[in-house]
Amino acid sequence: MTQYARLYGGSLYDLAAEENLTDAIGEQLKEIRVIFRGNPEYVKLLCEPSVPKNERTKLIEEAFGGQAERYLVNFMKLLCERNLLGEFAGCCEEFTRRYHADHGIAEAVVTSAVALSDAQLSALKVKLEKISGKTVELVQKLDVSVVAGLRVELEGKQLDGTVQARMSGISRKLNEVIV
């Protein structure tokens, strides 16, 4: 994340907190980020220097003006005017980071070979909330190289209960044995 993303995303969060709009703007940021990911040509157009800035900001107004919070629309127009719309994803990350810090939320990335059931995810969430003392949001990733077990990243710590990690541990111990 760049310094611009931290500055602008943090400023948007401060404004949203002042106006009691953190939940609404946070949800809308997620939705707009999905739209931008699905329409890279649109983002490229909004970043195109050959298109006058007033036309680019008009496109943002037409697309989001009637649906998103006014502060968020103006924020995107500001990024566009300053040729920083490429920092939008980083701004979203900073906004989310600040929101999580203020609301006692921790994000846990769970990596497994197969998708976990809702019951498994729920049980894991309860255990991770006990460990961290925070509300946990789970993000599930699939990786066939895990083979079996789970790898969880929570607040900069990695809990590795995968077969791969256990095999590596056994291999290390065998290499340490003096024959």
Secondary structure as the mmCIF struct_conf table of DSSP 4:
data_model
#
loop_
_struct_conf.conf_type_id
_struct_conf.id
_struct_conf.beg_label_comp_id
_struct_conf.beg_label_asym_id
_struct_conf.beg_label_seq_id
_struct_conf.end_label_comp_id
_struct_conf.end_label_asym_id
_struct_conf.end_label_seq_id
HELX_RH_AL_P HELX_RH_AL_P1 GLN A 3 GLU A 18
TURN_TY1_P TURN_TY1_P1 GLU A 19 ASN A 20
HELX_RH_AL_P HELX_RH_AL_P2 THR A 22 GLY A 38
HELX_RH_AL_P HELX_RH_AL_P3 PRO A 40 CYS A 47
TURN_TY1_P TURN_TY1_P2 PRO A 49 SER A 50
BEND BEND1 VAL A 51 VAL A 51
HELX_RH_AL_P HELX_RH_AL_P4 LYS A 53 PHE A 64
TURN_TY1_P TURN_TY1_P3 GLY A 65 GLN A 67
BEND BEND2 ALA A 68 ALA A 68
HELX_RH_AL_P HELX_RH_AL_P5 ARG A 70 GLU A 81
TURN_TY1_P TURN_TY1_P4 ARG A 82 ASN A 83
HELX_RH_3T_P HELX_RH_3T_P1 LEU A 85 GLU A 87
HELX_RH_AL_P HELX_RH_AL_P6 PHE A 88 HIS A 103
TURN_TY1_P TURN_TY1_P5 GLY A 104 GLY A 104
STRN STRN1 ILE A 105 SER A 112
BEND BEND3 ALA A 113 VAL A 114
HELX_LH_PP_P HELX_LH_PP_P1 ALA A 115 SER A 117
HELX_RH_AL_P HELX_RH_AL_P7 ASP A 118 SER A 132
BEND BEND4 GLY A 133 LYS A 134
STRN STRN2 THR A 135 LEU A 142
HELX_RH_3T_P HELX_RH_3T_P2 VAL A 144 VAL A 146
BEND BEND5 ALA A 148 GLY A 149
STRN STRN3 LEU A 150 LEU A 154
TURN_TY1_P TURN_TY1_P6 GLU A 155 GLY A 156
STRN STRN4 LYS A 157 ASP A 160
HELX_RH_AL_P HELX_RH_AL_P8 VAL A 163 GLU A 176
BEND BEND6 VAL A 177 VAL A 177
#
